[in-house]
Amino acid sequence: MTDPERVEKMLQCVEKVLSYCAGQTYDTFSANSMLVEACVFNISQIGEICHGVSDAFMEAHPEIPWFEMYGLRNRIVHNYDGVKLHLVWDIIAGDLEILQKDLQKIL
């Protein structure tokens, strides 16, 4: 998979999470296990996909938090201290729209 293809797949995951959570609050999000699982899965996918991006591409796009996204993926997949729903929600509510815009700029 090429770097631009990876960016497109990451963008698709971001857009899924944003659409799933439109109009949600932390309380409605955390009370809906299906929504939580769908979002956590897609966020972990973002981290997995970004792990294959070339070093040169990462260096050319330092505005993308490549290592943080992969680190979050590791925390989710390996369940270090359990998945913190407040952290997931903060990412959804505060970071994903910025990531979406930055990924769109790359494409």
N, C-alpha and C positions, 0 to 999 in steps of 0.2 A: 504494500500500500504506500502511495506517495505521501509526502508531507501535506500537500493541499487536500488529499482525500481524507487524511486523518483529521484535519481541521474541520472539514465538512461533517464528518461523523460526530466529532465533539460538539459542533454547533447543533446538530440534530438532537443530541442528548440534552443539551442546555435548553433548547426550545421545548422539548417534551416536559421537562421539569417545570419550566415557567408556565406552560399551559395548564399542567396539572394543578398548580398552586395558585392560579389566578383567583383572586377573591378570598383566599384562605387567610386565616390568622394562625398564629402558633397553636392556639388551643384546638381549632378544627383540624389542623394538620396532624398534631400529635395524637388526636383521638381516632384517627383513621389509619389503621394499620396497613391497609392496602395502598393508600397514598404514600405513607412513609416508605414502605418497601419499594414502590415504583421509583420514588425519588432517590432513595439511597442506592438502588441498583444503577440508575442512570448517572448519578454522580460518581460512583465507583467506575463505571464504564469510561467516563471522561478521563479519569486518572490512568486507566489501563491503556486507552488509546494514545494519550499524550506521551506515554513511556516510550513509544516507538518513533517519536519525532526525532529527526537527525539533530546532532549538536549544532550544525551550521544554521539550521532553521530556527532553533531555539535562540541562538545568539542574535539572529537577525530580527527576532521578535521578543525582546526582553520585557515588553509590557504584559505578556502572558505569564501567569505564575506556574510555570511548568512543574517545578519541583514540589511546590505546595500541593498541586492537584494530584500528583503521584503519591505524595505523602498521605494525603487524605484517603486515597484509594487503599493504601496499606492499612491505615487505621480501621477502615470499614471492613476490608476483607479479613484481616487478622483479628479483628474485634478487640484491639488493645483497649482495655478498660471499658469495653462496651461502646456502642455508638451513642454519642451524646446528641440527643434530638435538638437541643438548643443550638449546638454548633451547626448541625445540618440546616436548621431553619435560618440561622444567621447568614449562612452561605446562600441559601435560596433567596432570602429577602434582600440581602445587601450586596452580594457579589456576582450573582449569575447574570444580571442584566449588563453589568460592566463587561464581564467576560464575553457575553453574546456580542456586544458592540465591537470589542477588540478582535474577536474571531471573524466577524463580518468584514472588518477593514482589511484583514489579511487576504480574504478571498476576493 
